Amino acid sequence: MLTARAFDTKVSALYKAGKIFGGVFLGRGHEAISACSAVFLTKGQDVYNPFIREQAGRCAWGDSVLESARCYFGSREGLMRGRDGNVHWGNPQEGVPAPISHLGAMASVVAGMMLAKRLRGEQGCVGVACAGDGTTSVGALHEAANFIAVQQLPVVMLITNNRYAYSTPNAQEFAAELTERGRGYGYEVHRCDGTDFFATLQTMQTAVAAARAGKPQWVVADTLRLCGHGEHDDASYIPAELKAQYADRDPLDVARRQLIDAGWLTEEEHLIWEAECRDEVQRCVAQAQKEAGPDPAAEDWSAVSWRP
């Protein structure tokens, strides 16, 4: 979570300085949900579908911050070889499909990957499909959610409810509660305060274990996006009174207090962790900035394979 916040802070500054082109979408307010979404998964065995604010989840999954930096700067050394930007990168061989902007469609990809594992006889696997409250109103997600439930695929559908689909509030997104949508499909349903690190961790541990045993899970985690939809957006549509309700609910602050109260962390150790995370981010960003982009005259890559 600390690494993700440090990375978000860095790319935000670089974007505002004109050093990053394209969109920048931050995970502030989402870190606890994001980290807990992946920490119980095993790279190479399970499937993880990160959303646009899942930098903390990528870190928990075990991906390098360097890879995220390479994607933002179009480095040809990265997994996407400089052909896609910002958060659109993945590594399907290790279980992470590369996300697209049509976010609802990615739940179907997770469903397909998990069905393929079943057909190959792979057991004990689980997939986590991340989505937002707005995405639950997209037709593709409904089709995927229904298919997962009918096939009883071992999938956790994780719905991060940050109150807004871009600038559209919940009240204008859906009439039924998000939990009722999951029950309507036949999922086991959970809900947690996504700003509460311990509660979110426990909820995801329970859901992942149940999905691994073969029962689809629907998790709704509530939070508030502590920034705009992207760095191009000032979030002026979020009422001041709602922001005030979350003034002391920053997930990083909550987690720090919980860990210190539990005796697992000291203030001094926390400061050391923060410094280490900033240093790691700085090193990775500096390296990515120095790496060359793709050379279209020299590359042998193509989007379509064709044989006469």
Salt bridges, closest charged atoms under 4 A:
GLU31 OE2 - ARG5 NE 2.71
ASP46 OD1 - ARG212 NH1 2.92
ASP63 OD1 - LYS43 NZ 3.29
ASP84 OD1 - HIS88 ND1 3.64
GLU94 OE1 - LYS43 NZ 3.59
GLU122 OE1 - LYS117 NZ 3.22
GLU122 OE2 - ARG120 NE 2.84
GLU177 OE1 - ARG191 NH1 2.91
GLU180 OE2 - ARG183 NH1 2.83
ASP193 OD2 - ARG249 NH2 2.80
ASP222 OD2 - ARG191 NE 2.86
GLU231 OE2 - LYS16 NZ 3.65
ASP233 OD2 - ARG225 NH2 3.99
ASP250 OD1 - ARG5 NH2 3.04
GLU267 OE2 - ARG256 NH1 3.15
GLU274 OE1 - HIS270 ND1 3.85
GLU291 OE1 - ARG70 NE 2.86
GLU299 OE1 - ARG81 NH2 2.93
GLU299 OE1 - ARG83 NH2 3.34
ASP300 OD1 - ARG81 NH2 3.49
